[in-house]
Amino acid sequence: MKARIQSGLAAMVDRGLPHVMVANIAQQAAAFLGVLLIAKLLPPDEFALVRIALAYTAIATVLAAGGITTPILRYCADVALSHLQRQSLLGVGIRRVLAISVVVTLGAIGLVAAWPMDSLRASVYAAYALQLPGLALASLLLVYLQAIQKFKVLAYYQVAIRVMTMALSVGAAYFYGLTGFLAATLITAYVVWVPLLAVSSPRFRPPAPLSVPADFSRLAYYSMLGTVVTALGQYADVIMLDLVGIEKEKIAVYSLATIFFFAALAVGGAVQSVATPMFTALINDPSLFKKQLLRWSLLLAATGIPVAVALVLLARAVENWFLGSNYAGLSGILAILMVKFFLWSTFAVGGAALVGVGAIKQGAWIAVLTTILSVAIGLPLCQRYGIYGAAWAQVLVGLVSSVLVLSVVLHEMRLLAQRAHAEQFA
């Protein structure tokens, strides 16, 4: 058994695991630096407006992708499919994503036009709404490369995308302010997927008839439900702060703290990107599945503490020496959010395992429950305590999420063991 584990880890290294780890750090560093520079270049109220728009865009992008990323990840990671079948399945996914994203974009622009708001807010929202097809297609192509375990290519392209986006957006903001920044982000949203499309080589007209898996659409539906609810829960804090009328300057401080928080999540994101297809391949080996899950979960949880401390110290330095009084209280808010990060690190690998075994419906219901809780406790806390109430609400939701995800993971592991036992004696 030890030899099998070592062999599996060696295979992951050969496919580019170290490249993924390093690339995730590099791309998150580039994105992180870019946001700090944008916060420095734009007035706090404009920076807050951009972050609020990004919160809505994150949710809309999930809708625009139509949940297609999950069945693509699930089936294109299956070694039983040939390379041609995977390329053909990607072609099916691209066609569906383009159709869905156009509809969602038109709906988003219609909402912006109909909703009463000032011209500045409307222009920012419209600029982000126009990005949706590009963002949705890029997310699908990145997931495909993850599924076929092209980790080296995935790593290099993601770093290149981040660096290009940072350079263009910061440069545009420096010379042309908010208008230049919006134009740059819109352009990059459609430029980034071109090289991804070339390296993925989808087939839109396969030489042989393609049999789309029977539950392809079902997985997409449940994935979209779960992911959109998860995104709503993830960005509900910023949205609720905006809805209850917290000052834009304070929202700017809170939203910048979430940038540090998301940088911490990148550590787990690198692990998740590799772990999901690995758990798919271990479906028929419950014993090894359990050992790998425990091993990776402990590693990520142990890494979470030093990462959290380092980021809080960095936030303190940025607050005092770079951004100044406009972002006073940044490190205090981040310290609270880092409690949620540690809780997340205890179950992040378990979440990847659920996707790997196709337990999408269970994950969707967890997302629904935690999002309802996020709004139920977050709204009154935001109204009473402002940005500090939003931060503590996130911690409480993280605690509930950890309990729910770990409970479902244990249940799924028991099912895998029972199925393997039944097949052994059949």
C-alpha positions in Angstrom: 0.0 0.0 0.0 2.8 2.4 0.9 4.4 1.7 -2.5 1.1 2.6 -4.2 0.8 5.9 -2.3 4.4 6.8 -3.2 3.8 5.9 -6.8 0.6 8.0 -6.9 2.4 11.0 -5.4 5.3 10.6 -7.9 2.8 10.5 -10.7 1.3 13.8 -9.5 4.7 15.3 -9.4 5.5 14.2 -12.9 2.3 15.8 -14.1 3.3 19.1 -12.6 2.1 19.3 -9.0 5.1 21.5 -7.9 4.4 23.8 -10.9 0.8 24.2 -9.7 1.9 25.1 -6.2 4.4 27.6 -7.3 2.1 29.0 -10.0 -0.7 29.5 -7.6 1.6 31.5 -5.3 2.9 33.5 -8.2 -0.5 34.3 -9.8 -2.1 35.2 -6.4 0.9 37.4 -5.6 0.3 39.2 -9.0 -3.4 39.6 -8.4 -2.8 40.6 -4.8 -0.2 43.3 -5.8 -2.5 44.5 -8.5 -5.4 45.0 -6.1 -3.2 46.9 -3.6 -2.0 49.2 -6.4 -5.6 49.8 -7.6 -6.6 50.6 -4.0 -3.8 53.1 -3.9 -4.6 54.7 -7.3 -8.4 54.9 -7.0 -10.3 56.9 -4.3 -11.7 54.6 -1.6 -15.3 55.2 -2.7 -14.5 54.2 -6.3 -12.5 51.2 -5.1 -15.4 50.1 -3.0 -17.7 50.4 -6.0 -15.4 48.2 -8.1 -15.3 45.5 -5.3 -19.1 45.6 -5.0 -19.5 45.2 -8.8 -17.0 42.3 -8.6 -19.1 40.6 -6.0 -22.2 40.7 -8.3 -20.0 39.6 -11.2 -18.8 36.5 -9.4 -22.3 35.3 -8.9 -23.3 36.2 -12.5 -20.3 34.4 -13.9 -21.4 31.2 -12.2 -24.8 31.6 -13.9 -23.1 32.4 -17.2 -21.0 29.1 -17.0 -24.3 27.2 -16.5 -22.6 24.7 -14.2 -20.9 23.0 -17.2 -17.5 23.1 -15.5 -18.4 20.4 -13.1 -19.4 17.6 -15.5 -16.4 18.6 -17.7 -14.2 18.2 -14.7 -16.0 15.0 -13.6 -15.9 13.2 -17.0 -12.8 14.5 -18.6 -10.8 13.4 -15.5 -12.1 9.8 -16.1 -9.3 7.7 -17.5 -11.9 5.5 -19.3 -12.4 8.3 -21.9 -10.1 8.7 -24.8 -8.4 12.0 -25.6 -10.7 12.5 -28.6 -13.8 11.9 -26.4 -12.5 14.5 -23.9 -11.9 17.1 -26.7 -15.4 16.4 -28.1 -17.0 16.7 -24.7 -15.2 20.0 -24.2 -16.7 21.2 -27.5 -20.2 20.4 -26.2 -19.4 22.3 -23.1 -18.2 25.4 -25.0 -21.3 25.6 -27.1 -23.5 25.4 -24.1 -21.5 27.9 -22.1 -21.6 30.4 -24.9 -25.3 30.1 -25.4 -26.0 30.5 -21.6 -23.6 33.3 -21.0 -25.0 35.5 -23.8 -28.5 35.1 -22.3 -27.2 35.9 -18.8 -25.3 38.9 -20.1 -28.3 40.4 -21.8 -30.3 39.9 -18.6 -27.6 41.6 -16.5 -27.5 44.6 -18.8 -31.3 44.8 -18.7 -31.2 44.8 -14.9 -28.6 47.6 -14.9 -30.7 49.7 -17.2 -33.9 49.1 -15.3 -32.6 49.4 -11.7 -32.5 53.0 -10.4 -28.9 54.0 -9.7 -26.5 56.9 -10.5 -24.6 57.0 -13.7 -21.2 56.1 -12.2 -22.5 52.9 -10.6 -24.5 52.0 -13.7 -21.4 52.3 -15.9 -19.3 50.2 -13.6 -21.9 47.5 -13.4 -22.4 47.5 -17.2 -18.7 47.2 -17.8 -18.5 44.1 -15.6 -21.7 42.6 -17.1 -20.1 42.7 -20.6 -17.2 40.5 -19.3 -19.4 37.6 -18.5 -19.1 35.4 -21.7 -15.3 35.8 -21.6 -15.0 35.0 -18.0 -17.3 32.0 -18.3 -15.5 30.5 -21.2 -12.1 31.0 -19.5 -13.3 29.2 -16.4 -14.4 26.2 -18.5 -11.1 26.0 -20.4 -9.1 26.2 -17.1 -11.2 23.4 -15.6 -10.7 21.2 -18.7 -6.9 21.6 -18.4 -7.2 20.7 -14.7 -9.3 17.6 -15.5 -6.8 16.2 -18.1 -4.1 17.0 -15.5 -2.1 19.4 -17.8 -0.8 21.0 -14.6 2.3 22.5 -16.1 0.4 24.2 -18.9 -2.3 25.3 -16.5 0.2 26.7 -14.1 2.1 28.8 -16.7 -1.1 30.1 -18.4 -2.6 31.2 -15.1 0.5 33.1 -14.1 0.6 34.7 -17.6 -3.0 35.7 -17.3 -2.6 37.2 -13.9 0.5 39.2 -14.8 -1.1 40.5 -18.0 -4.3 41.5 -16.2 -2.3 43.3 -13.5 -0.1 45.2 -15.8 -2.9 46.4 -18.1 -5.4 47.3 -15.3 -2.8 49.1 -13.1 -1.4 50.9 -16.0 -4.8 52.0 -17.3 -5.8 53.1 -13.8 -2.6 55.1 -13.4 -3.1 57.0 -16.6 -6.9 57.1 -17.0 -8.4 56.4 -13.6 -11.6 54.4 -13.2 -12.5 54.6 -16.9 -9.2 53.2 -18.0 -9.3 50.4 -15.4 -12.8 49.3 -16.5 -11.7 49.3 -20.2 -8.6 47.2 -19.4 -10.5 44.6 -17.4 -13.1 44.3 -20.2 -10.4 43.7 -22.8 -8.5 41.2 -20.8 -11.7 39.2 -20.1 -11.8 38.3 -23.8 -8.1 38.1 -24.5 -7.2 35.5 -21.9 -9.2 32.6 -23.3 -7.7 32.7 -26.8 -4.5 30.9 -25.9 -6.4 28.6 -23.6 -8.7 27.6 -26.5 -5.6 26.9 -28.6 -4.0 24.6 -26.1 -7.2 22.8 -25.2 -8.0 22.0 -28.9 -11.7 21.3 -28.5 -13.5 19.3 -31.2 -16.8 20.7 -32.3 -17.3 18.0 -35.0 -15.9 14.7 -33.7 -15.2 12.0 -36.4 -17.4 9.6 -34.5 -20.8 10.2 -32.8 -20.3 11.4 -29.2 -22.3 10.0 -26.4 -22.8 12.7 -23.8 -23.1 11.1 -20.3 -26.7 10.7 -19.3 -26.3 12.8 -16.1 -24.2 15.6 -17.8 -27.0 18.1 -17.6 -28.1 16.9 -14.1 -24.6 17.4 -12.8 -24.5 20.9 -14.4 -27.8 21.9 -12.8 -26.8 20.8 -9.3 -23.4 22.3 -9.7 -24.8 25.6 -10.8 -27.2 25.6 -8.0 -24.5 24.8 -5.4 -21.9 27.1 -6.9 -24.1 30.1 -7.3 -25.4 29.7 -3.8 -21.8 29.3 -2.6 -20.7 32.4 -4.5 -23.7 34.3 -3.0 -22.6 33.1 0.5 -19.0 34.0 -0.3 -19.7 37.6 -1.4 -22.8 38.1 0.7 -20.9 40.1 3.2 -19.9 42.8 0.7 -23.3 42.8 -0.9 -25.1 43.2 2.5 -22.8 46.0 3.6 -23.8 47.8 0.4 -27.5 47.1 0.9 -27.6 48.3 4.5 -25.9 51.6 3.5 -22.5 51.3 5.1 -20.2 54.1 4.0 -18.2 53.2 0.9 -14.9 54.1 2.6 -15.6 51.4 5.2 -16.6 48.9 2.6 -13.3 49.7 0.8 -11.5 48.6 4.0 -13.5 45.4 4.4 -13.3 44.5 0.8 -9.5 44.9 0.8 -9.3 42.6 3.8 -11.1 40.0 1.8 -8.4 40.2 -0.8 -5.9 39.0 1.8 -8.4 36.3 2.8 -8.7 35.1 -0.8 -5.0 35.1 -1.1 -4.9 32.7 1.8 -7.5 30.5 0.0 -5.1 30.2 -2.9 -3.0 27.8 -0.8 -6.0 25.5 -0.6 -7.0 26.1 -4.2 -3.7 24.6 -5.4 -4.4 21.5 -3.4 -8.0 21.3 -4.5 -7.1 21.6 -8.2 -4.9 18.6 -7.9 -6.9 16.6 -5.4 -10.3 16.6 -7.3 -9.2 14.4 -10.2 -7.1 12.3 -7.9 -10.1 11.4 -5.8 -12.1 10.6 -8.9 -9.4 8.1 -9.8 -9.6 6.5 -6.3 -13.4 5.9 -6.3 -12.8 2.1 -6.5 -10.2 2.0 -3.7 -11.9 3.3 -0.5 -9.0 2.5 1.7 -6.5 4.6 -0.3 -9.2 7.2 -0.8 -9.5 7.6 3.0 -5.8 7.7 3.6 -5.2 10.3 0.9 -8.0 12.5 2.2 -6.7 12.4 5.8 -3.1 13.1 4.6 -4.0 16.1 2.4 -6.5 17.5 4.9 -4.0 17.5 7.8 -1.3 19.1 5.6 -3.6 21.9 4.5 -4.9 22.5 8.1 -1.3 22.7 9.4 -0.3 25.1 6.7 -3.3 27.4 7.5 -1.9 28.8 10.8 1.4 30.3 9.6 -0.3 31.5 6.4 -2.9 33.4 8.5 -0.3 34.9 10.8 1.9 36.1 8.0 -1.0 37.7 6.1 -2.2 39.6 9.2 1.3 41.0 9.7 1.5 42.0 6.1 -1.8 43.7 6.3 -0.6 45.7 9.3 2.4 46.8 7.3 0.4 47.8 4.3 -2.1 49.7 6.5 0.6 51.7 8.2 3.2 52.3 5.5 1.5 52.1 2.1 -2.2 53.0 2.1 -2.4 55.2 5.1 -5.4 56.4 7.1 -7.9 55.7 4.4 -7.6 52.0 5.3 -7.3 52.2 9.1 -8.5 49.0 10.7 -7.5 46.7 7.8 -5.4 44.3 9.9 -8.1 44.0 12.6 -10.8 43.0 10.1 -8.4 40.5 8.5 -7.5 38.9 11.8 -11.2 38.0 12.2 -11.4 36.7 8.7 -8.4 34.5 9.2 -10.3 32.5 11.8 -12.7 31.6 9.0 -9.7 30.7 6.8 -8.4 28.2 9.3 -11.9 26.6 9.6 -12.1 26.4 5.8 -8.6 24.7 5.6 -9.9 21.8 7.7 -12.6 20.8 5.2 -11.4 22.2 1.8 -9.9 18.9 0.7 -13.1 17.1 1.8 -15.0 19.4 -0.5 -12.7 18.5 -3.4 -13.3 14.8 -2.6 -17.0 15.3 -2.8 -16.7 16.7 -6.3 -14.3 14.0 -7.2 -16.8 11.2 -6.4 -19.7 13.1 -8.0 -21.5 14.0 -4.8 -22.6 17.3 -6.3 -26.2 17.3 -4.9 -25.0 17.0 -1.3 -22.6 19.9 -1.8 -25.4 22.0 -3.3 -27.6 21.5 -0.2 -24.7 22.4 2.1 -24.2 25.6 0.1 -27.9 26.4 0.4 -28.0 26.0 4.1 -24.8 28.0 4.8 -25.9 30.8 2.5 -29.3 31.1 4.2 -27.4 31.2 7.5 -25.0 33.8 6.1 -27.8 36.1 5.2 -29.9 35.4 8.3 -27.1 36.2 10.8 -25.1 38.5 8.6 -27.7 41.1 7.8 -28.5 42.1 11.4 -24.9 42.0 12.4 -24.0 44.2 9.4 -26.7 46.7 10.4 -25.6 46.8 14.0 -21.9 46.4 13.9 -21.0 47.4 10.3 -17.8 45.7 8.8 -17.0 44.0 12.1 -20.4 42.4 12.2 -19.9 41.1 8.7 -16.5 39.6 9.6 -17.8 37.7 12.6 -20.8 36.5 10.6 -18.3 34.9 8.2 -16.6 33.1 11.0 -19.8 31.6 12.3 -20.8 30.4 8.8 -17.3 28.9 8.4 -17.8 26.9 11.6 -21.1 25.5 10.4 -19.7 24.7 7.0 -16.9 22.7 8.4 -19.2 20.5 10.4 -21.6 19.9 7.5 -18.9 19.2 4.9 -17.0 16.8 7.1 -20.2 15.0 8.0 -21.1 14.4 4.4 -17.6 13.3 3.5 -17.7 10.7 6.2 -21.0 9.5 4.9 -19.8 9.2 1.3 -16.7 7.3 2.4 -18.9 4.8 4.1 -20.9 4.4 0.9 -17.7 3.9 -1.1 -16.5 1.2 1.3 -19.9 -0.6 1.2 -20.0 -0.5 -2.6 -16.5 -1.9 -2.8 -17.3 -4.6 -0.3 -20.4 -5.6 -2.3 -18.5 -5.7 -5.6 -15.8 -7.9 -4.0 -18.2 -10.6 -3.0 -20.6 -10.3 -5.9 
